[in-house]
Amino acid sequence: MKHLFDNIRPYSEKETMKAVKKLFTDSKFIQQLSVFEDKFNISEWIKEVLACSSRFEFHLAFADKVFHYFVEKTCTQIHYSGIENINPKNQYLFIGNHRDIILDSVFLQIYYFRNGHEATLSAVGNNLISNPLFVELARIHQMFLVLRSGTLKEKMMNTQLLSSYIHHSIFEEKESVWISQGNGRTKNGNDKTQQGLLKMLTLASPQNAMQVLKQMKITPISISYQYEPCAQLKARELALSENAPYIKQPGEDTKSIIEGITGFKGEVHFMIGKPLQEEFDDIPLELSLNEKLTLLCTQIDTQIYEHYFLYPQNYIAIDIQEDSTHFSSQYTDKEKTDFINYLNEQSNVPDVPKEKMIKYLLDIYANPVKNKLNIKA
């Protein structure tokens, strides 16, 4: 079956080790590793990587160290929880809220490594990593491609292919999979699982749709950044999309990837929720498939909202939006002053009015509060 997925799948273990040896003897790639010279002896590091005999060893020798390099530089604290909710001997379909192109799934891998588990498979849009080096690194690090371009017929075929690949990975290859809750990152802070995502997952087995979804052990993941590193880029895109479709400039996705990795985040909270099992039994049998999937989306979102950690910045944003002091007990005067200074700095772009930028920046931070309040209502 693997050859059917050659255009989207990551490398196998054997292919990975072959690609690693080729990449880590390439002078152009080695030159790019100089960015890590303040932390690592590059020549010794390359020797360590080339001495690896398995994909897991490579991930610990390279990926895990790269992840921690940027985490140490851009995060003040990382809070992980929920590993007790899963059994590493089982396979899961992790569905996470999506704020950053690369890091959302990376934090899952860090958590897995920390607990002695191999990396999961992770989805990434092929439009986001057109750079050949990014594609190679993605395939080495067990990322599979979501094909998003083409004619309507091609898109339908790609959707069917993606569904089949995820089924094959979980049920045949016994691999866990991470995929975002929607097509693209959440731009306005309002995390919602798209019904189309779940519909895609049913295409490989439409006759037993709900039963197969239950067998996938869908497990919601919540990630929250104290400061979103791409907040300015997101707010600008939303502002420029008000009256016409936003057209990305060449290299814009690469800029977002780099900004997401290198931008300041402050604290990060990452939580693995509980696999949805009993929830399927609460869905009435007489409903149509679309109605069942809508309820399932709500159940995924409920866990994501419950586990989403709210920072003082979130409470300040909603109080500013509503011109109130309703949540003033959740932050200090200094934290409010600092956040206002942050808003003023982030809203300074040449092609969007300041007040419009602030409006969308506030949405990014205030909407998580509204979602958490709605599940308690």
Helices and strands as residue ranges (DSSP letters): G 2-5, H 13-23, H 27-32, G 33-36, H 42-50, H 55-58, I 59-63, H 64-74, E 75-81, G 83-85, E 93-96, H 103-114, E 121-125, H 132-140, E 143-146, H 152-167, I 168-172, E 177-180, H 195-202, G 206-208, H 209-215, E 218-225, H 231-240, H 252-262, E 266-272, H 278-281, H 289-307, H 312-322, G 328-330, H 333-346, H 354-376
